[in-house]
Amino acid sequence: ISHGGTEMGQGLHTKMIQVASQTLNIPLEFIHISETATDKVPNTSSTAASSSSDLNGMAVLTACEEIKNRLKPIIDKNPNGCWKDWIRTAYFERISLAASGFYRTPGLGPDPESNTEVVYNYFTYGVACSEVEIDCLTGDHHVLRTDIVMDLGESLNPAIDIGQVEGAFMQGYGLFTIEELIHSPEGILYSTGPGTYKIPSFSDIPPHFNISLLKGSSNPRAVYSSKAVGEPPLFLASSVFFAIREAVKSARHEAGNSCWFTFNSPATVERIRMACDDFLTAMFPKENHSTEAKPWNVVV
């Protein structure tokens, strides 16, 4: 198989092998996959937007169906044969055993009648619940548990897809909690490396991290009723941000402070600590936009 997607650790090659194996009804070990190259598959779509399995999977399916149709007369004559028997017969009968498949997502584009544009073929859904605890003195936090249910239709490979959900969630966790770009008033980026721009580490993974795929779901608009999984789980990490906000709200309530407060993302240590609002934070000078003093940084 030569397809137009780029394997970058997301399991694309594995899924394409599975699609071919299921379509042709042959063992996985019979299938060899070549690295992506434009001399084999030119003018490819970008491997992005969680669409690679959909686009390349349907193209592989189309090509395999074509080969399958060519072999049908041979299989009908020898139904008790095996794949090697059928291929050998096809070779000596000079039947082409190579095929090309192409797929474009149908129904996308502008609709002149409604003056709207269809940009998605289907939607991927998920739900998450996270439990956190915060240290009101330091502003630190820990994610104690996260439970996720993801609707991925009929997953091509649950092990790969669950790994994708875990990775996307942790990427989103960084986005909503610790990853912050700090700029100078002149626009110079201060957070330029691992010392000033923190990303999630192994210790940030919830100790209780439960992920399940929704059962009984289907998706007739994608290959073998599957669904995209790359980026959709990322926003589920907002459950951590809102859990932190609820924890801050609880701390403020215990201290007799108002439950109405500004709490922006990302939920950094500084924002959590200052939002807790106690006698220590009262000692900090309030932000004054009218002063002529030059600030150290600006919020973009």
N, C-alpha and C positions, 0 to 999 in steps of 0.2 A: 504494500500500500504506500502510495505517495500522496499526501494530502497537503492542503495549504495552511494548516495551523502550525504554530510554533510551540513545541513542548518546553515549558519552563518550570516543570515540577508540579503542574496542576493535574497530571494524569491524563492528558489529552490523547497521547499515543495508546495508552491502555484502553481507553474507551473506544477508540477507532478500531482496535483489534477486536474488541467485544462485539461491536456492531457488525463487522464483517463475519465473525464467527457465528453469530446468531442468524444472520441473513443467509449465509451459505450452508449453515448447519454442519460446520466442521470444527475440529479441535483448535484451541488457541495456538498450540505449538505449530500448526501448519501455516501460520500467518507471519510474514516478515514485514516490518514497517521501516521505511527509509526516512532519513532525516529530511526535514523540509528544505526544498531547493526550488528556485524559480525556473531551472531548466526542465523540471518535471511538471510543476504546477505554477504557471506564470499568472500574474495579475490577481494575486490572492487578496482576500480581505484581511484587515489587521486582526491579530490575535488579541482581542480586547472586548470590553463590554459584556463579558460572560457569554459571548455568542459562539465561541469556537466549536464547542461540542454540537450545537444546533446546526451550524452551517456545514462544517466538515462531516459531521455524522450523517446528515441527509445526503450529502454528495457521495460518501462511501456507500451508503445504502442503495442509492440509485445505480452506482456502478456494479455493485454486487448483484442487484436484481437483474441487470442486463446479462451478466455472465450466467446467472441461474437460469434465465429464460433460454439461453443458447444451449445449455446442458439438459434442459427438460426432456427432449426427445430421447437422448441417450439414457437418462435416468429411467424413463418410462419403459425402455426396452430391457433394462437390467436393474430392476428395483432392489434386488438383493446385493448389488455391488457396493463398493465403497468409493470414497472420493478419489482415491488414486486410480481405480479402475475407470471411472467416468472421465477423468482428466486424460488418461492414456488414450482412451477411445477418441476423445475430442481432438487430441493432437494428431492422431493418424487420419482422422476424417477432415483435417485442416480447418477446424473450427477455432475462431479467434478466442483466446483465453485472456485477453486484455480488454478493459473497458474504462471509459471516462465518465464521471458523473459530475453534474453541476447543480447547485441549489442556490436560490435566492429567496429570501423570506417574502412570502406573498402578502399583498394587501397593504404594504407600507407606502407612505407618500401623501401628498396633499389631496384633499377631497374638495374640488371646486364648488360642489353643490352646498356643502355645509361650511365652507371656508375654514376648515380645520385640517390638521395633518395627523395621520396615524403614524406613530413612531415606535410602537411596541406591538409585537404579535401576541404576547400574553404577559401575565404578571406572576411573579414569584412571591409567595407569602411566607411569613414566619412570625413567631412570637417568642419573647424571652422574658424571664423573671430573674432578677439578680438581688442578692442579699449582701449588704456591705456593712462595715463598721468604720467609724472615723475616730481619730484622736483629736479631741477638741482643743488640746493644748498645743499640739504640733501641726495640725492640719493634715496629717498623714491619713491614709485610708487603706483598707484591705477588702478585697472581694472575697466573701466567704463561700458563696455558692451561686451558680448560674444554671438555669434550666432552659433549654431551647427546644422548640418543636418547629421543624422546617418542612414546608410543602415543596417537595421536589418531584412531584408526580411519581412515576415509576422509575426510581433511580437506576441508572445504568450500572453504577458501582457504588453501593452504600459506603464502603470503607473510604473510597476517595472523596465522596461528597461530604461525609462527616468531617473528614480532615479539612476540607475547604471551608466548612462552616466554622470550625475551630479557629482556623487561621484568619478568616475575615472578621470574626468577632474580636479577636485580640488586636487586629489592626484598628478596628473601630474603637476598642478600649483606649488605645493610645491617643486616637483623635479626640476623644471626649474627655480625657482626664489629664494627661501629662505632656502631650506634644503641643508646644506653643512657640510661635515665631515672635521673637522680640526684636524690634527695630529701634534705631536711634531717631531723634527728631529729623535728622538729615536723610533718613531712609536706609541707613547702613544696617545690615542684618547682623545682630549679635549672636543669635543661636545658630552657629555654623558647624557644629560638630558634636560628637557624643558627650563632650563635657558640658555643653550648654543646651543641648537638645536631647531630651530623654525619650527613649522608645521603650515599649514593654519588654520585660525580660522574663525568663522562665518562672521567676518567683511571683510574677504578677498573674499567672494562670490561676483561676479559681481552683482551690483544692477539691471542691465538689463541682465538677463540670459535666453536666448531663445533656446529651444531645440525642434527639430521636427524630425520625422522619415520619411525617404524617402518613398514616395508612389509608388506603382506599381512595387515594388521589390519582388522577390521570390528567394527561395533557395531550390531546390529539394533534396539537400544532407543532410538536417537536419529535425528534427521532425516538422511536419506541416509547413514546408517552413520557419522556423525561422532561426535566426543567433545568434551566441555567442555575449555577450555584456560586460563581466566582465572587461577585461583589454584593449580591443581595443581603447576606447575613451581616454585613458591616454595620448597618444602622441599628441592629439589635443591641449593640453595645451601648446605645443610649439608655438602656435599662440601668446600667451602672451609674451613669450621670444622674439620672432622676432618683435613683436610690440614695446616692450621696446627698442630693438636695433634700430628700425627706429626712435623712439623718441630721443634717444641719438644722432643718426646721424643728425637729424634735429637741435638739440641744437648745435652740433659741427659746422654745416653749418652756423648757425646764428652767431657763434663766430668767423667765418673765419678759422676754423680748417679743417684738412683733413677728408674726409668721409671714409677713409680707417683706420680702427682701430681694435684691438683685443678685442673681447667681448665673454668671455667664460660663459658657463652655470655652476652653477646657477647664475641668474642675481641678485646678492645680492646688498644691499645698497652700500657696498664699491665699487663694480665693476661699478655700475651705476654712482656713484659720480666721481670716478677717470676717467671714460671714457668720461665724459663731458668736461674734459680738459680745465681748465681756469687758471687764475693767482693764484688761491689758490692751485690747484693741482700741479702747477709748483714749489711750495715751498717744495713739498715732495721729499726726496731723491730718485733717481732712483734705481731700483733693480740692484744690482751688484753681479753677481755670482762669480767674481774673489776674492772677499774679504774673509778673514779668519774668519770674525765675524759670530758667530753662530746665525742662524735665529730662530725666535720664533716658527714658524710653517713651514710646508712644504705642497706644493700642490701635492696631489696624483693623 
